[in-house]
Amino acid sequence: MSFLPTFLRSLLLTVIISFIAPLVLLAGLLVIVCLIGYVPGLEIIGQTGVTDLWKFLSIFGNGSPIEGAIVIGVTCSLAGALFDTYTFYSYQNLNDH
């Protein structure tokens, strides 16, 4: 019985979800910080939060926040792929014994 199609399907799904999850988290954080900036009295906190988030992302992207977000997404997808591969390997070894 070939487990390769099942493994590849699981790996592809894990990589996609692991790439999208941190991007959605970063986008949600950016939206929340932007919305805080519209609350009277909290404009400075909103502006500072957006600036700090852009600086944080630009550190990982050699000056480009978009590249930084992509680097974080790729890193998380690689970690997810490694975890999925380990889980698949462990599952195969447990079923053999």
Backbone as JSON Lines, residues from 0, in Angstrom:
{"i":0,"aa":"M","n":[0.84,-1.18,0.0],"ca":[0.0,0.0,0.0],"c":[0.88,1.24,0.0]}
{"i":1,"aa":"S","n":[0.62,2.15,-0.91],"ca":[1.45,3.34,-1.04],"c":[0.9,4.48,-0.19]}
{"i":2,"aa":"F","n":[1.76,4.99,0.68],"ca":[1.38,6.11,1.54],"c":[1.83,7.45,0.96]}
{"i":3,"aa":"L","n":[2.51,7.41,-0.18],"ca":[3.05,8.65,-0.74],"c":[1.97,9.67,-1.11]}
{"i":4,"aa":"P","n":[0.88,9.29,-1.78],"ca":[-0.14,10.32,-2.08],"c":[-0.75,10.94,-0.82]}
{"i":5,"aa":"T","n":[-0.98,10.13,0.19],"ca":[-1.52,10.65,1.45],"c":[-0.53,11.59,2.1]}
{"i":6,"aa":"F","n":[0.73,11.21,2.1],"ca":[1.76,12.05,2.71],"c":[1.9,13.37,1.97]}
{"i":7,"aa":"L","n":[1.92,13.32,0.64],"ca":[2.08,14.55,-0.13],"c":[0.87,15.48,0.03]}
{"i":8,"aa":"R","n":[-0.32,14.93,0.09],"ca":[-1.51,15.74,0.31],"c":[-1.47,16.4,1.68]}
{"i":9,"aa":"S","n":[-1.1,15.64,2.68],"ca":[-0.99,16.18,4.03],"c":[0.1,17.24,4.11]}
{"i":10,"aa":"L","n":[1.22,16.98,3.47],"ca":[2.33,17.93,3.49],"c":[1.96,19.23,2.79]}
{"i":11,"aa":"L","n":[1.3,19.14,1.64],"ca":[0.89,20.34,0.91],"c":[-0.11,21.17,1.71]}
{"i":12,"aa":"L","n":[-1.07,20.51,2.31],"ca":[-2.06,21.22,3.13],"c":[-1.4,21.88,4.34]}
{"i":13,"aa":"T","n":[-0.48,21.19,4.97],"ca":[0.23,21.74,6.12],"c":[1.06,22.95,5.73]}
{"i":14,"aa":"V","n":[1.76,22.87,4.61],"ca":[2.59,23.98,4.15],"c":[1.73,25.2,3.84]}
{"i":15,"aa":"I","n":[0.61,25.0,3.19],"ca":[-0.26,26.12,2.83],"c":[-0.84,26.78,4.08]}
{"i":16,"aa":"I","n":[-1.35,25.98,4.98],"ca":[-1.95,26.53,6.21],"c":[-0.88,27.19,7.07]}
{"i":17,"aa":"S","n":[0.3,26.58,7.16],"ca":[1.37,27.16,7.97],"c":[1.92,28.44,7.36]}
{"i":18,"aa":"F","n":[1.77,28.63,6.06],"ca":[2.18,29.88,5.43],"c":[1.14,30.98,5.65]}
{"i":19,"aa":"I","n":[-0.12,30.62,5.53],"ca":[-1.19,31.62,5.62],"c":[-1.45,32.07,7.05]}
{"i":20,"aa":"A","n":[-1.31,31.19,8.03],"ca":[-1.65,31.52,9.41],"c":[-0.87,32.73,9.96]}
{"i":21,"aa":"P","n":[0.46,32.79,9.83],"ca":[1.14,33.98,10.37],"c":[0.82,35.25,9.59]}
{"i":22,"aa":"L","n":[0.54,35.12,8.29],"ca":[0.17,36.3,7.51],"c":[-1.18,36.85,7.96]}
{"i":23,"aa":"V","n":[-2.12,35.96,8.24],"ca":[-3.43,36.39,8.74],"c":[-3.27,37.02,10.13]}
{"i":24,"aa":"L","n":[-2.41,36.44,10.95],"ca":[-2.16,37.0,12.28],"c":[-1.55,38.4,12.19]}
{"i":25,"aa":"L","n":[-0.57,38.57,11.32],"ca":[0.05,39.88,11.15],"c":[-0.93,40.9,10.57]}
{"i":26,"aa":"A","n":[-1.73,40.48,9.61],"ca":[-2.72,41.39,9.03],"c":[-3.78,41.77,10.06]}
{"i":27,"aa":"G","n":[-4.21,40.82,10.85],"ca":[-5.17,41.11,11.91],"c":[-4.61,42.06,12.95]}
{"i":28,"aa":"L","n":[-3.37,41.86,13.29],"ca":[-2.71,42.75,14.24],"c":[-2.6,44.16,13.68]}
{"i":29,"aa":"L","n":[-2.27,44.26,12.41],"ca":[-2.17,45.57,11.76],"c":[-3.53,46.26,11.72]}
{"i":30,"aa":"V","n":[-4.59,45.52,11.43],"ca":[-5.94,46.09,11.4],"c":[-6.35,46.57,12.79]}
{"i":31,"aa":"I","n":[-6.07,45.77,13.81],"ca":[-6.43,46.15,15.17],"c":[-5.69,47.41,15.59]}
{"i":32,"aa":"V","n":[-4.4,47.48,15.29],"ca":[-3.62,48.66,15.66],"c":[-4.12,49.89,14.89]}
{"i":33,"aa":"C","n":[-4.47,49.7,13.62],"ca":[-5.02,50.82,12.84],"c":[-6.35,51.29,13.42]}
{"i":34,"aa":"L","n":[-7.19,50.36,13.84],"ca":[-8.48,50.74,14.42],"c":[-8.31,51.44,15.76]}
{"i":35,"aa":"I","n":[-7.31,51.05,16.52],"ca":[-7.03,51.73,17.78],"c":[-6.68,53.19,17.51]}
{"i":36,"aa":"G","n":[-6.04,53.45,16.39],"ca":[-5.67,54.82,16.04],"c":[-6.86,55.72,15.8]}
{"i":37,"aa":"Y","n":[-8.04,55.16,15.54],"ca":[-9.24,55.97,15.32],"c":[-9.99,56.29,16.61]}
{"i":38,"aa":"V","n":[-9.6,55.68,17.71],"ca":[-10.24,55.95,18.99],"c":[-9.68,57.26,19.53]}
{"i":39,"aa":"P","n":[-10.54,58.19,19.9],"ca":[-10.04,59.47,20.42],"c":[-9.2,59.26,21.68]}
{"i":40,"aa":"G","n":[-8.05,59.88,21.67],"ca":[-7.13,59.77,22.79],"c":[-6.11,58.66,22.63]}
{"i":41,"aa":"L","n":[-6.32,57.77,21.68],"ca":[-5.39,56.65,21.47],"c":[-4.71,56.73,20.1]}
{"i":42,"aa":"E","n":[-4.75,57.9,19.48],"ca":[-4.16,58.05,18.14],"c":[-2.66,57.78,18.16]}
{"i":43,"aa":"I","n":[-2.0,58.25,19.19],"ca":[-0.54,58.08,19.3],"c":[-0.19,56.6,19.43]}
{"i":44,"aa":"I","n":[-0.98,55.87,20.22],"ca":[-0.72,54.43,20.39],"c":[-0.91,53.71,19.06]}
{"i":45,"aa":"G","n":[-1.94,54.07,18.31],"ca":[-2.18,53.45,17.01],"c":[-1.08,53.74,16.02]}
{"i":46,"aa":"Q","n":[-0.64,54.99,15.96],"ca":[0.43,55.36,15.03],"c":[1.74,54.68,15.42]}
{"i":47,"aa":"T","n":[2.03,54.65,16.71],"ca":[3.25,54.0,17.17],"c":[3.21,52.5,16.89]}
{"i":48,"aa":"G","n":[2.05,51.9,17.1],"ca":[1.91,50.46,16.85],"c":[2.12,50.11,15.38]}
{"i":49,"aa":"V","n":[1.54,50.9,14.49],"ca":[1.71,50.65,13.05],"c":[3.18,50.83,12.67]}
{"i":50,"aa":"T","n":[3.8,51.9,13.16],"ca":[5.21,52.15,12.84],"c":[6.1,51.03,13.35]}
{"i":51,"aa":"D","n":[5.85,50.58,14.58],"ca":[6.66,49.5,15.15],"c":[6.45,48.19,14.41]}
{"i":52,"aa":"L","n":[5.22,47.91,14.0],"ca":[4.95,46.68,13.25],"c":[5.65,46.71,11.9]}
{"i":53,"aa":"W","n":[5.62,47.85,11.22],"ca":[6.32,47.98,9.94],"c":[7.82,47.83,10.13]}
{"i":54,"aa":"K","n":[8.37,48.4,11.22],"ca":[9.81,48.25,11.48],"c":[10.16,46.8,11.77]}
{"i":55,"aa":"F","n":[9.31,46.12,12.54],"ca":[9.54,44.71,12.85],"c":[9.56,43.87,11.58]}
{"i":56,"aa":"L","n":[8.6,44.1,10.7],"ca":[8.55,43.33,9.45],"c":[9.71,43.69,8.52]}
{"i":57,"aa":"S","n":[10.12,44.94,8.53],"ca":[11.22,45.34,7.65],"c":[12.55,44.77,8.1]}
{"i":58,"aa":"I","n":[12.69,44.41,9.37],"ca":[13.91,43.75,9.84],"c":[14.09,42.41,9.15]}
{"i":59,"aa":"F","n":[13.0,41.67,9.01],"ca":[13.08,40.35,8.38],"c":[13.11,40.43,6.86]}
{"i":60,"aa":"G","n":[12.76,41.57,6.3],"ca":[12.69,41.68,4.85],"c":[13.72,42.59,4.23]}
{"i":61,"aa":"N","n":[14.83,42.82,4.9],"ca":[15.89,43.7,4.38],"c":[15.36,45.07,3.99]}
{"i":62,"aa":"G","n":[14.5,45.63,4.83],"ca":[13.97,46.96,4.58],"c":[12.59,46.99,3.99]}
{"i":63,"aa":"S","n":[12.08,45.86,3.54],"ca":[10.75,45.8,2.94],"c":[9.81,45.02,3.87]}
{"i":64,"aa":"P","n":[8.74,45.67,4.37],"ca":[7.82,44.97,5.27],"c":[7.08,43.8,4.59]}
{"i":65,"aa":"I","n":[6.79,43.93,3.31],"ca":[6.1,42.85,2.59],"c":[7.01,41.62,2.5]}
{"i":66,"aa":"E","n":[8.27,41.87,2.18],"ca":[9.24,40.77,2.14],"c":[9.39,40.13,3.51]}
{"i":67,"aa":"G","n":[9.36,40.94,4.55],"ca":[9.46,40.42,5.91],"c":[8.31,39.5,6.25]}
{"i":68,"aa":"A","n":[7.11,39.88,5.85],"ca":[5.94,39.03,6.1],"c":[6.06,37.72,5.33]}
{"i":69,"aa":"I","n":[6.57,37.79,4.11],"ca":[6.74,36.57,3.3],"c":[7.8,35.67,3.92]}
{"i":70,"aa":"V","n":[8.89,36.26,4.42],"ca":[9.94,35.46,5.07],"c":[9.4,34.77,6.3]}
{"i":71,"aa":"I","n":[8.6,35.47,7.1],"ca":[8.0,34.85,8.28],"c":[7.05,33.72,7.86]}
{"i":72,"aa":"G","n":[6.26,33.93,6.82],"ca":[5.36,32.89,6.33],"c":[6.09,31.67,5.82]}
{"i":73,"aa":"V","n":[7.17,31.87,5.07],"ca":[7.95,30.75,4.54],"c":[8.62,29.98,5.68]}
{"i":74,"aa":"T","n":[9.13,30.7,6.67],"ca":[9.76,30.03,7.81],"c":[8.75,29.19,8.58]}
{"i":75,"aa":"C","n":[7.57,29.73,8.8],"ca":[6.54,28.96,9.5],"c":[6.08,27.76,8.67]}
{"i":76,"aa":"S","n":[6.0,27.91,7.36],"ca":[5.59,26.78,6.53],"c":[6.66,25.69,6.52]}
{"i":77,"aa":"L","n":[7.93,26.08,6.56],"ca":[9.0,25.09,6.64],"c":[8.94,24.34,7.97]}
{"i":78,"aa":"A","n":[8.71,25.06,9.06],"ca":[8.57,24.4,10.36],"c":[7.37,23.47,10.38]}
{"i":79,"aa":"G","n":[6.26,23.9,9.8],"ca":[5.08,23.04,9.72],"c":[5.33,21.79,8.9]}
{"i":80,"aa":"A","n":[6.07,21.94,7.79],"ca":[6.4,20.78,6.96],"c":[7.28,19.8,7.72]}
{"i":81,"aa":"L","n":[8.23,20.31,8.48],"ca":[9.08,19.42,9.27],"c":[8.28,18.69,10.34]}
{"i":82,"aa":"F","n":[7.37,19.39,11.01],"ca":[6.53,18.73,12.01],"c":[5.63,17.68,11.37]}
{"i":83,"aa":"D","n":[5.06,17.98,10.22],"ca":[4.19,17.02,9.54],"c":[4.98,15.79,9.09]}
{"i":84,"aa":"T","n":[6.19,16.0,8.59],"ca":[7.02,14.88,8.18],"c":[7.37,14.0,9.37]}
{"i":85,"aa":"Y","n":[7.72,14.62,10.49],"ca":[8.04,13.86,11.7],"c":[6.81,13.07,12.18]}
{"i":86,"aa":"T","n":[5.65,13.7,12.16],"ca":[4.43,13.03,12.6],"c":[4.12,11.85,11.69]}
{"i":87,"aa":"F","n":[4.26,12.03,10.4],"ca":[3.99,10.94,9.46],"c":[4.97,9.79,9.68]}
{"i":88,"aa":"Y","n":[6.25,10.11,9.89],"ca":[7.26,9.09,10.15],"c":[6.95,8.33,11.44]}
{"i":89,"aa":"S","n":[6.59,9.06,12.49],"ca":[6.27,8.42,13.77],"c":[5.04,7.53,13.64]}
{"i":90,"aa":"Y","n":[4.05,7.98,12.9],"ca":[2.84,7.2,12.71],"c":[3.17,5.89,11.97]}
{"i":91,"aa":"Q","n":[4.05,5.96,10.97],"ca":[4.44,4.76,10.23],"c":[5.18,3.77,11.14]}
{"i":92,"aa":"N","n":[6.06,4.29,12.0],"ca":[6.81,3.41,12.88],"c":[5.92,2.78,13.94]}
{"i":93,"aa":"L","n":[4.94,3.5,14.43],"ca":[4.04,2.94,15.43],"c":[3.15,1.86,14.84]}
{"i":94,"aa":"N","n":[2.76,1.99,13.59],"ca":[1.91,0.99,12.95],"c":[2.67,-0.27,12.55]}
{"i":95,"aa":"D","n":[3.99,-0.17,12.39],"ca":[4.78,-1.33,11.99],"c":[4.99,-2.29,13.16]}
{"i":96,"aa":"H","n":[4.92,-1.78,14.38],"ca":[5.21,-2.62,15.55],"c":[3.97,-3.1,16.16]}
